[in-house]
Amino acid sequence: MTRRQERLFVLEASSDGRLFSVNPEGSAKKVLVTGCRIPDGVAVDVVAGHIYWTNMGFPPENDGSIERVDLDGGNRTTIVPSGVTHTPKQLHLEAAGRKLYWGDREGMRVMRCDLDGSHLETLVQAGQGEDDRRDETKWCVGVTVDPVAGHLYWTQKGPSDAGLGRILRAGIDLPAGESPAERGDIEVLFDGLPEPIDLELDLAEHMLYWTDRGDPPRGNTVNRAPTDPPGGRRTPEILMTHLMEGIGIALDPDGVRMYITDLAGNVYAAGLDGSGQREILILQGNLTGIAHAVLPRGTAV
């Protein structure tokens, strides 16, 4: 059997914000980009050979951006310039539709665009103006998409450790005649969560995964729940605990693995059920987003 060529792509948001890649066991670390302005979410387009990431910028200044490089770190390009999105956070690539989706925290919205930054859209607007911006329950952070069922998922994390976090769902497209601020199709799937951050979907198993950086016992965890369980009752299952402010999550369903980052600088690997948890990297700076990619054989990394 031919072994897959895999890489993890990880963001480090300390003083000299970096994008780096490693093998799934944590070896062969390669720094691809430096000088990122508080990078937070990362996604990989294997088909086109690109890595995308968000820069939060300085949140009070409304100066976030999204950049792109080739898989080897070359051809760095800004696709969403500073000021078009306020504080872009976690990022999702919907490969079939060729779209990028992200949560805009202080912008209080969920946005998307084409892979070159064109056709920018706001899909959800949770608040407007400075008064709403101070209400952290309106801050949108994590995002993922189910293109088959036509669903958009996102987190509104709430204040730190407040137990006011939510995970919501709506249609992938804005309903005709409705505005992003007044959508009638929004469902609240979970509320009262400590501080939910990043989202991932196992589409084959109809399972939603997320990190939560709030207080234990339900915070500093990795969780999962079925998207549409029989009877409609969704009960989160805690898969991992004792993270040091968990942020990013990436799934490898084919390999039955997941990878998680935390702000203490650790990268963890575990089975999709949380079994076999181990640290593959430690003390790497303030780690945020993570993406897993299976690359064409022979790709230079």
N, C-alpha and C positions, 0 to 999 in steps of 0.2 A: 504494500500500500504506500502511495506517495504521501509523504508528510506535508501538511498544509504549511504555507508560509504566512505566519501571523505576526502582527505587531500591535502593541498598545500605544496609543497617543495620549499624552498626559499634559495638563497645564499646571504651571507653578506660578502663583500670583504674588510672590514676594517682590522685593524692590526692583529686581531686573526680570520682569515677567517673562517666563520661558514656555516654549512648547518643546517637549522631548518625546522620543519614542523608545520603547524597550521590547524585548521578547516577552512572551506571556509568563515566563518564569522569573522575569526581572533582570535578565542579563542584557549585555550589549546596548547599554544606554547611549543614545545619541541626541544631543541638543540640536534642534532644527531651527529654532527662531528665538531671539532674545529681544528685549525692549518692548514687550507687550504691556499695554496699559491696564493692568489688573485683568488678565484673561480669565474667563469663567466657564464657557461652554465650548465643546469641540466636537466636530463631526468629520467623517472621512467619506469621500466619494471615490470608491475604488475604480469605478468605470472610467472616470475622467482623470484620475490620478491627482486629486486635490484634497487638501486638509483645510477645513474652515474653523475659525474660532471667533468668539465674541470678546471684545474689550469693554469692561465696565466703564473705564475712564474714571473721572472724579465725579461721583454721583450728584453732588449739588450743582454741577455745571452743565448737565444735559449734553455730554460729549462722548457718549458711547459709540462704538463702531464694530464692524465685522470685517475680518481679513481672511485671505486665502493664500496658501502656498502649495507648491508641488510636493509630492511625497518625500522628496529628498531635501525639502526646505528652500528650494529655489523659487524664483519668480513671485516674490511676495507682492500681493496686490490688495488694496482696500476695495471692497465691493459695496459696503454700506458705510458712507463717510460719517465723520464725527458730527453729532447733533441730529442725525436723522432718527436714531433710536436713543432713548435716554440712558438706560442702564441695562444693556442686554446681558442676560444670564445664561441659563442652560440652552443648548442648541440641538436641534434634531434635523437630520437630512431625510427627507422622504424621497427615496431613490426613484420609485416608479413615476411619480409626478414631477420629479426634478425641482423640488422646492426645499428651501430652508425655513424652519419654524423656530421661534425663540420666545422666551418670556422676557419682558421689559419691566424690570422691577419698579423703579420710580416712575416710569411711564405708565404703570398700572395697566398693562395691556399684553396681549399675545399677538405677535406679528409674523409675517412670512414674506418671502420674496423668491424670485427666480435665482438660479445659482450664480448669475452675474450681477445680482443686486437689483435688477429691474423688477417692475411690477410689485412694488412694495405695498403691502396691505396690512391693515389692522383688523384682526378677526374678533378680538374681545377687548373691550374697554371697561375696566373695573372701577375706574374713578376718574375725576377731572379736577385739575386745579391744585393749589398748594394745600388747602385744608385736607382734601382727600389723600394727597401724597403723604401726609403725616400719619395716616391710618395704615399701618403695616398689614392689616388683613386684606388690603386691596393690592398688595405687591405680588405680581405674577413672576414665578421663578422657573420651575421645571416645566418641560413640555415634551409630549410625544404624540404620535399619530398612528391611527389604524386606517390605512387607505382602503382596505377591503370593506370594513364595516362603515367607513365614512365618518370616523370619530376623531376629534381633537381632545386631548387630555392635557390638563395643566394643574400646577400647584399654586395656591396663594398661601404663603407660609405663615403670615401673622408675626407678631412681635416675638423676640427671642424667648423661647421656653414658656410661652404663654398658654399653650394648649388651645390656640385659636386657628390652627392651620387647617386647610381644606384641600381636597382634590376634586376637580370638577371636570365635566365632559360636555361637549357640544358637537354639532355637526362640523365637518372639516371645512365647509364653506359657509359663508354668511347667508342666512335665509333671505330670500327675495323680499324686498320692501322693509327689511329690518336694519338697524344700525348696530355697530359693535357694542355700543353702550346699552342697548335695549333688545337683546336677543331673547326670544322666547323658548329656545331649545336647550338652555343650560341646565344640566343636572349636577347636584352636589352628591358625589359618590361617597365621600368621607368628610366628616368635620370633627372638631375637637382634637385634632392631631397636634403633637408638640410643636413641630416645625418642619413640615415636609419640604424637601428640596428637589432632587432630580428624579425623573421618571423614565422607565423603560418598559416596553411591551414585548412579551413572548407571544407573537401573533399566532403561532401554531397551537399553543396551549391556551390561548385567550386569558393570559395571566399578566397582571400589572404589577411591576416592581417599583419600589421607591426607597430613597434614603431619607432619614429624619435626623436632624442635628440637634433636636431639643433635649430636654432632661430625661434621664432614665426614669422609669423602666421602659417606656415606649419610645423615648428619644435615644439618639446615638445608636441607631439601629438601621437594618435593612429589612424591608417588609414586602409582602406580596399578597395579592387577593385576586380571585377571578373577576374578570370584567363584567360578566353577565351570568352569575350563578343561578342554578335552579331555585325558584322561589324568590329571587331578587335580594336575598340577604347576603351582604358582603361583610365578611369578618376578616380583618387583616391577620396575617400570620407573620410573626417576628422570626426572621431567619438568622440574623446576626445581631450581636449586642457589643457594647463596650468600644464602639468607635469613638474617636476623638474629634467630634464634630464632623460627621459624615457628610460628604458633598456629592461626588460623582458616582454614577453607576453605569456599567456597560455589560451587556449580555452577549454570550456566545452560545446560543441555543444548540448549534450543531455539536459543539464540544461539551455541552451540558455544564458550562462554567459561567461565572460572573466575576466582575472585577469592580472594586470600590476604592475611592480615595477619601482621605479625611484631611482636615486643616492642620493636623499635626505632622503631615508629610509622609503618611503611610499609604501604600497600595496593597490591597488585600485581594486574594483569589479564593474562591469557594465554589462548591457545586451550586446548582440552581436552587437546591433545597437548603443551602447554608452549610452543608456538610463539608468537612475537610478544610475549614478556614485556615489560611496561613498568610503571613506577611511576605510579599515578594520584594518590596522596597520599604525602607524606613527612613525617616528624617530627611525628606527630600525638599523641605520648604513647605509653604502653604499650598497644598494641592487642591485643585478644584475639579474641572471637567476631565473626563476620561472617555476614550472611544476604543473599541476593538475592531480590527479589520483583518480579513483574509485577503492577502495580496496575490496577484499573479506570480507564478513561479519565476524566479530570477529577477524580481523587482529589486532595485538597489535601495537599501534602507540603512 
